[in-house]
Structure formats: structure tokens, C-alpha cells
Amino acid sequence: MNQTAVLFLACILAGFALVKMPAISFLAGLSSFFHVIGALAILIFALAILYYGVKALIKSK
């Protein structure tokens, strides 16, 4: 398997971790910031994996 794709999957999981992170007392003010960053990470790396998938499909023809 492509190591870049595995790295992107790990980044998507990190994005989910940021979205699901509970509001701890000293980080409660930054909770919405972490949600936005987590959602952006999920979207960006999911699109990157889709791009690699489409590129591999086109290349295989």
C-alpha cells in the first residue's frame, strides 16, 4: 500500500480526534477552533486520498 495514503488516513483520524476532543478547562475557549481545524483536516486529506485513487485508476488503464 502507498505509504502516503496511510499517512493521509492517519491525518484524517487526527482530524476526527480534534473534532471529538472534549472541552477541558484550559482548552475550553479554543474548542471551536479545534473543531474548524479538525474538519478542515478531514476534508483536505480525504480529497487528497480521492485524488490519489482517481490518479491510480487512470494510470492503470
trRosetta pair geometry for C-beta under 8 A, 3 or more apart (Angstrom, degrees):
i j d omega theta_ij theta_ji phi_ij phi_ji
1 5 6.3 -101 167 67 96 122
1 6 6.2 95 118 -49 120 109
2 5 4.3 81 79 3 102 108
2 6 7.2 -176 95 -8 56 83
2 52 6.8 -145 81 174 161 141
3 6 5.5 -52 -151 37 41 113
3 7 6.3 45 150 -21 69 103
4 7 5.5 -52 -150 36 34 114
4 8 6.4 35 151 -19 66 104
4 52 7.0 177 100 -100 116 154
5 8 5.6 -51 -148 36 33 112
5 9 6.5 38 151 -21 64 102
5 49 5.9 90 -139 -124 85 91
5 52 5.9 -149 -83 99 100 157
6 9 5.6 -49 -150 33 34 114
6 10 6.6 37 150 -19 63 102
7 10 5.6 -52 -152 34 34 113
7 11 6.6 36 149 -20 64 103
8 11 5.4 -51 -150 34 36 114
8 12 6.6 41 150 -22 65 100
8 45 4.5 172 -165 -169 86 102
8 48 5.3 -144 -128 92 141 119
8 49 5.0 174 117 -64 143 96
8 52 7.8 178 11 5 159 141
9 12 5.5 -49 -150 32 35 113
9 13 6.6 36 151 -17 64 102
9 45 7.7 -177 -65 150 21 125
9 49 7.1 77 -63 -87 73 141
10 13 5.6 -52 -151 37 35 112
10 14 6.5 38 149 -20 65 103
11 14 5.4 -49 -148 35 35 114
11 15 6.5 42 149 -22 64 100
11 41 5.9 -133 163 -180 91 105
11 45 4.4 175 94 -88 119 161
12 15 5.5 -49 -153 32 34 116
12 16 6.7 35 149 -17 64 101
12 41 7.1 176 -106 134 37 88
12 42 5.5 76 -144 -125 76 63
12 45 4.9 -142 -61 93 82 128
12 46 6.1 90 -106 -61 126 80
12 49 7.7 -26 -42 -18 136 137
13 16 5.6 -50 -150 35 37 112
13 17 6.5 41 149 -22 65 102
14 17 5.4 -49 -149 33 36 116
14 18 6.6 38 151 -20 65 100
14 38 7.9 -141 126 -125 60 81
14 41 6.4 -76 91 147 91 152
15 18 5.7 -52 -151 33 34 111
15 19 6.5 31 152 -17 65 104
15 37 7.8 -143 -128 126 78 64
15 38 4.5 130 -170 -165 64 64
15 39 7.0 141 -179 -62 112 13
15 40 7.6 -145 -131 69 123 47
15 41 3.3 -165 -89 90 114 110
15 42 3.9 -172 123 -52 147 76
15 45 7.0 -169 -17 28 138 125
16 19 5.6 -54 -146 37 35 111
16 20 6.0 15 161 -3 69 113
16 38 6.8 132 -69 -175 12 115
16 42 6.5 88 -55 -87 70 119
17 20 6.2 -66 -138 50 27 98
17 21 6.3 54 154 -59 62 92
17 38 7.3 -149 68 -124 48 122
18 21 5.7 -28 -149 -11 31 121
18 34 4.8 -145 -176 178 93 91
18 35 7.2 -178 135 -87 88 27
18 37 5.8 -83 158 90 155 95
18 38 3.1 -166 88 -79 108 111
18 41 6.9 87 31 29 139 138
19 34 7.5 -173 -81 133 31 85
19 35 5.6 73 -125 -131 66 64
19 38 3.8 -166 -48 122 76 146
19 39 6.3 93 -88 -57 118 71
19 42 7.3 -3 -29 -29 135 135
21 27 7.7 -58 140 124 126 143
21 31 7.6 -154 91 -131 98 77
21 34 5.7 -55 50 141 133 149
21 38 7.8 -172 2 -60 105 147
23 27 6.6 -153 -155 95 53 83
23 28 4.4 64 175 -116 107 75
23 31 4.6 -22 -101 -85 103 138
24 27 4.6 47 59 35 90 105
24 28 6.8 -133 79 -50 34 74
25 28 6.0 -26 -148 -21 22 114
27 30 5.2 -66 -166 50 70 107
27 31 6.7 105 136 -63 81 72
27 34 7.5 33 170 -28 115 141
28 31 5.8 -16 -162 -29 39 116
30 33 4.6 -54 -167 43 73 122
30 34 5.9 75 135 -25 88 98
31 34 5.9 -56 -150 35 31 109
31 35 6.6 33 152 -21 64 104
32 35 5.5 -49 -149 32 37 116
32 36 6.6 36 153 -18 66 102
33 36 5.9 -56 -152 35 31 108
33 37 6.3 25 154 -13 66 109
34 37 5.7 -55 -140 42 33 109
34 38 5.9 36 158 -21 66 109
35 38 5.8 -56 -144 38 26 112
35 39 6.3 25 158 -17 63 108
36 39 5.9 -56 -146 37 28 108
36 40 6.3 27 155 -17 63 108
37 40 5.8 -55 -147 38 30 111
37 41 6.3 32 154 -21 64 106
38 41 5.7 -54 -147 34 30 112
38 42 6.5 31 155 -19 64 104
39 42 5.7 -52 -149 34 32 112
39 43 6.4 27 156 -14 65 108
40 43 5.9 -59 -146 41 31 108
40 44 5.9 25 161 -17 68 111
41 44 6.1 -56 -138 39 26 107
41 45 6.1 7 170 -2 63 114
42 45 6.7 -70 -144 45 19 96
42 46 5.9 19 161 -19 61 116
43 46 5.9 -60 -141 38 24 110
43 47 6.3 22 161 -16 62 108
44 47 6.0 -61 -154 37 26 108
44 48 6.4 27 150 -20 63 107
45 48 5.2 -46 -144 34 40 117
45 49 6.5 43 154 -20 66 99
46 49 5.8 -51 -150 35 33 109
46 50 6.5 34 150 -17 64 105
47 50 5.5 -53 -147 38 35 114
47 51 6.3 41 152 -24 65 103
48 51 5.5 -49 -149 32 33 115
48 52 6.6 32 153 -16 64 102
49 52 5.8 -52 -150 37 34 110
49 53 6.3 37 151 -21 65 106
50 53 5.5 -54 -148 36 33 115
50 54 6.3 29 157 -16 67 104
51 54 6.0 -55 -146 38 29 106
51 55 6.1 30 154 -19 64 109
52 55 5.5 -55 -143 39 31 114
52 56 6.3 32 156 -21 65 105
53 56 5.8 -55 -149 35 29 109
53 57 6.5 28 153 -18 64 105
54 57 5.6 -53 -148 35 34 112
54 58 6.3 31 155 -16 66 106
55 58 6.0 -55 -146 38 29 108
55 59 6.1 30 155 -20 64 112
56 59 5.6 -56 -142 39 30 113
56 60 6.3 34 158 -27 64 106
57 60 5.9 -54 -148 29 28 111
57 61 7.4 33 154 -27 58 99
58 61 6.3 -52 -164 18 36 112
